[in-house]
Amino acid sequence: MGGVVSALAAASRKRQSRKRKQFNTVELKVRMDCDGCELKVRNTLARMRGVESVEINRKQQKVTVKGFVEPQRVLRRAQSTKKRVELWPYVPYTNPYVAPPVYDKRAPAGHVRRVDALIAPAAGREEDLSTIFSDDNPNGCSVM
């Protein structure tokens, strides 16, 4: 009898120690052409465990999923619909006096492409470019 009670207590402690998922808002860019595409994406994402709501703006090709979900799982589930899917790559642009960081003609009105994803991979190449024109590099450019 004591073994059964301790086993139940251990099982309940195990359930309580599970990490609770954080409430997230995941924005995706999904290529949708018709009502059928929209319905397929909405039903697929709404069936996920932890999803509170799914909002779709077909004009902007934007899907917003709110709930206790992980962004990568939402992305994979949306890709299972065989649609072209990526995380929302745009940020609002509100300062008209400064040139936009990255122009994208496909961006919705008032938005520009997010720059941090494009700059991060190029950060390590600065050293490579400086060594090309170095006097210490025997294979360097001879134009200088």
Disulfide bonds with the S-S distance in Angstrom:
none
